C-alpha cells in the first residue's frame, strides 16, 4: 500500500513537471516575444504548482468544502485563457492545451465522484470554444488548419482527464480492497468469538437455570421440610461445582486447541485477510508434549499479524535440528508492527512474547520476536525434544 500510494500520487504530481518541460521548450523556440515569454513562463510555473496542490487535496482526502473550489475554478479559467493566448503565437498550438489539461485534470480528480463527468465536459468545452475564438482571430502562419489544432487540443485535454481519473479511481479501488481485507479478518475473529460465546451460553445457561430453581425450592422448604431443603441445597452445590468444571473444561479446550487445528485456523484467517501464507514442515512431527506451546505461538503470531501489521506475505516454518524443535512465523509487515505485542524491539519485548516465553520455559525452550531482515519480522520458538524421542 505504501509503495502503491507513492507511485499513484507521485506520477500524478510528476506529470505537471513533464508538462512544464514541454511547454518551456516551445516557449523558448516559438516567436512569442519577451513580454509573452515572461508572462507565460510565470503562468507555467504557477499552474504546475497549483496542479501539485490540487493533487495533494485528493491524496490527503481533504474534505470538498476545504478544497477551495473557487480557487480551482479560477485557476482552470486562467489556464484556458493562457492556452488560447499562446496558441496564436506558435506553430504547435495544441501543445499549449496541456495547460488546462494538467490543471483541470487535477481539479477534477479532487472533486467528488458525482461531479467529475460534468466538470470534465465543461473543461473540454471551455478549451475548444476559447481556442476556436483565439485561432479564428489570429494564428501562426505555419498552422494551416485551425480546426485540426482545436480537435487535437480537445484530444489532449480528454486524454489527460481520462488518465488522471483512471489513476485516482485505481487508487480508490485499492483502498476499498484493503478495507475489505481488514473487514474479512475482523469478521473471522468475530465468528470465532461468537462460537465461543454460544458454547459458553449453552453450558452456563442450563446449569444456572437449574441452580436458580433448586435454590428457590430449597428456600421454600426451609422450616417446613428441613431434610428436603438440605437435600436440595446439596444438589445445588453439586450443580454449581459441575458448572464450574464445565466452564473450566470449555476454557481449557478453547485455549488448548491442537496444533494442526490452530494452524489450519491461522491459515484460514490470514488468507481471508488477503495474506499469502506458506507453511513449510509437518506440524504432526512436533511431539505431543510440545504442541501446546507451539499452538500458542501460532495463535499469538496470527493475532499480532492481523492486528498490528499490513502484511502481504507470511511464512511458517517447522524444523528439527540438534534434537531441537523450532518454529518460525515471519511476515513482511514489519513497518506496521510498531510497539505492539510482538513489538519492534528486536529483543522480543511485549506482553504477548513474555507469555510465550513462560510457556516455552515450562518445556525447556524459549521464544523471541524481532526483525531478521530490513523488511521482515519473525516470531520464533524452540524447545528440546522429549527424552523418549531422543
N, C-alpha and C positions, 0 to 999 in steps of 0.2 A: 504493500500500500504506500509506503514511504517513497519508494522509487517511482511508482506509477504517478503519484501526486507531483513529484518533481518533474517528471517527463511531460505530463499533460500541461501544467501551467508554465513550465519553462519554455516549451515550444511555442505556446501562445504568446508569451512575452517576447521571445526572440524574434517572432515574425515581424514585430514593429521595427526592430533594428535592421532586418533584411529590407523592408520597405524603404527605410531611410537611406540605405546604401544605394538602392536602385534609383531613387529619385535624386539623390545628390549627384550621381553620375550624369543624369540628364540635365540637371541644373547647371553643371559645370561646362557642358558641351553645347547646349542649345543657346540661341541668341536672346536670352532673357533681359539682358541689361543689368547694370549694377544694382539699381534700386530693387528690381524684382528679385534678383538673386538673394539680396539681404533679407527681404521680406519673406520670400518663400522658404529660405533656409531656416529662419526663425520659426516659421509655421511648422516645418517638418519636425524640428526638434520638439516643439511644444506638443504636437499631435502624437508623436511617438511616446512621450511621457504620459499623455492622457490615456493612450491605449494601455500602457502598463498599469496605470491606476485603475482603469475600468476592469481589466482582467483580474486585478487584485481583489476588487469587490466580489467577483464571482468566486474566486479561490477561497476567500475567507468566509463566504456565506453571509456577507453583510446584508442586513435587512433592507428591503427595497426602498423603504421610506428614507433610509440613511444614505442611499447611494446618490443623492443629489441628481435626480432625473433632469432637472432644468439645465444643470451644467452639462450633462451628457448631450442633451438636445442641441444646446448652443455650440458645443464642440463639433458635433456632426455637421451642423449648418456651416460652420467656418470651414470644415474640411471640404464640403461640397462646393462652396464658393471658391476655395483655393484651387480645386481641381479644374473648375470651369475657367478660371483666370489663366492658369498655367497652360491649359490645353491650347490657348490661342498663340503661344509662342514656340511650340516645339513640333517637330515632325512625328513625334510619338505621343499624341495626346492621351491615348488610352492608358499609358503608364501612370499618369497622374490620377487616374481613378483609384489607384491603390490608397490614396489618402482617405477618401470617405469609406473605402472598403475596410481598411485597418481599424479606423476609429469606430466606424459604425458597427463592425462585427463584434468588437469588444463591448460596445454599449448594449448590443442585442443579447449577447450571452449572459450579461449580468442582470438582465431583466427576467421577470417570472416567465414560465413556460407559455402561459396563455397569451402573452403579448409578443412573443418572438416573431411569429409569422407576419403579423401586421407591421411590426417595426421593420422587418426585412423588406417587405414590399414597399413601404414608404421610403426607405433609404434608396432602393433601386429606382423608384420613380423620380425622386429628387435628383439623383445623379444624372439620369437620362434627360430630364427636362432642362435642368440647368446647363448641362453640357451642350445640348442641342441649341439653346439660345446663344451661348457663347460662341460656338463654332459657326453659327449662321451669320453672326455679326462680323467676325474676323477670325481667320485661321491661317496657319503657316502655309506658305505657297506650295511646299512639297507634299502636303496632305491632299490627296486627290479626292477622297470621298469622306465627307464629314459623317455621313450615315454609317459607314463602316466603322469609323472611330467610336461612334456612340454605341453601336452594337458590341464592339469589343470591350468598351468600358463597362457596359452592363454585364458582360460575361465575367469580367474581373471582379466586380462587386459581388455578383451572385456566387461565384466560386469561393471567394474569401468568406462570405457569410456562411455558406454550407460547411466549409472546413472548420470554421470556429464553432459552429453549433454542434456538429458531429463530435468534435473533440470533447467539448464540455458535456455533451449527453453521454458519451462513453464513460467519462469520469463519474458522472452521476449514477450510471448503472453499476460501476464497480463499487461505489459506496453502498448501494442498495444490496448488492450481493454480500458485502462484508457484514452489513447489519443482519441479513438473513442467516449468515453463518453463525453469528453470535446468538441469534434468537434460537437456532436449532440446538445449540449447546445448552442454552438455558432451559429449553423445553425438555431435553433429555434428562437434565438434572431434576427438573420439577417432576417428571414422570417417576423417577426413582424415589423421590421424597413422598409422592402420593402413594406409591406402592407400600412403602414402609408405614405410612400413616394408616393406610387401610388395614394392614396386618395388625398394627397396634390396636386399632379400634376393635377389630374382630376378637382379639384376645381379651382386652380390658373390658369391653362393653358387657359381655355376658357375665364375667366374674364380678364386676362392680354391681351390676343389677342384682345378682344373687346375694351379694353381701348386704345390700340395702334391704332386701326382702327379709333375709334372716335376722338382721338387726332389728327391724320393725316388729317381727314376730316375737323375738326374744324379749323386747321391751314390753310388749303387751302381756306376756306370760309371767313377768316378774310380779310376785306377790300372789298370784293365783295358782300357778303350777311351776314352782321353782325348779323342779327336776327337769321339766321340758325346756325351761328357759336356759338352764345350764347346758343342756344338750345342743340347743340351737346356737348358743354362744360358742361352744366348742367347734361346731360345724362352720360358724362364721370365721373363727380363727384359721381353720384349715383352708377355707376358700381364699382368705387373704394371703396365706402362705403360698397357695397354689398360683394365685395371680402374680405374686412377686416372682416365683420361679419361672412362670411362662414369659413374663416380661424380660427377665434376665436371659432366658434362652433366646428370645427374639432378638434382643440387642446383641448378644454374643454371636448369633448366627449372621446378623447383618454386618457386624464388624469382621467376622472371620470367614467371609466368602472364600472359597477355594481359589488358588492362584489362576487356574485356567479360566474359571468363570470371571474373575476380576479382570484378567487380561482381555477376555472377549468383550466385556462391558466397556473397558477403556478404549478398545479399537472402535467399537460402535459409536461411542460418544465423540471421539476425535474425528472420525470420518464424517459424522453428522455436522461437525463444526467446520468442515472443509479442509481438514488437515490430512496430508498424505502420511500414512503410518506404515512403517516397515519393521516387521518382527523377525528377528534373527535368533535362532535357537529354539529348543524344545522346552516349554515350561514343565512338562512332565518329568524332565531329567533332574529337576530340583528335588532333593529329598523331602519327604513329608514334614519332618520336624522344622524345616526352614521355610516352608511355603507361606506360613502366616506372615513372617517378616517381609518376604518379597512381595506378597499380595498387598501389604500396607504401603510398600514403596510404589507399586503401580498406582494404587489409589491416590496417594499423596501427589505423585508426579502428574497424574492426569488432571487432578483438581487444579493444580497450580498452572498448568499449561492453558487450561480453559479460562481460568480467572485472570491471570496476570500476564499473558503474552498474546501475541498475534502470530503464532507460529504457522508456517505453511507446510513444514516437513518435520516428522518425528520418527526417531528410530528407537527400538527397544531391543537390546542385545543381551542374550543369556550365554554365559560361557563358564567353562570349568578349566582350571589350571592350578597346578601345585596343590591339589587337594582342597582347593578353594572354589566356592560357587560365587559368581559375580553377575550382577545385573546392572545395566546402564540404560537410563531413559534420557535421551537427548532431544533437543529441538532447536530450531533456528529463530526462535522468538526472543533471543537474549536481550535485545534492546528494549523490550517492553516488560521485562521482569521487575525492574526497579528494585525496591527493597521489600518485596512481598515475602511470603513464607519461604519460598525457595531462596529468595534473596539474590542479589547480585554482588555478593560479598566475596566470593571465591573460597571462603573457609566453611561454607555450609551453614551460616548463621540462619536464625529464624526458628520459630516455634515448631513448624512442620518438620524440619530436618532434625531438630532436637528430639522430637518424639520418635522419629525413625531410628535415631542413634540409640535411644533407650531400648527399643525393640530388638535391634540387631545386637546390642550388648548382651542381651539375655541368651543369645546363641553364639557368643564369642566373636561377633563381627562388628562392622561399623558402616556408617553411611556418610556420604559427602555430597555437596552441591556447589556448583560454580561454573565459571567459564572454562572451557577446554580449548576453544579457539576464539578468534575475533568475533564471530557471529554464531557461536554455538554454546548452548547451556546444557549441562548434564547433571542429572541426579543419579547417583550410583550407590550400590550397597554390595557388601561382600560378607561371606561367612564361611567358616570351615565346614567341610562335610562331616556328618556324624561319624563316630568311631566305627560303627558297624559297617560303614560303606568304604572304609579305607583299606 
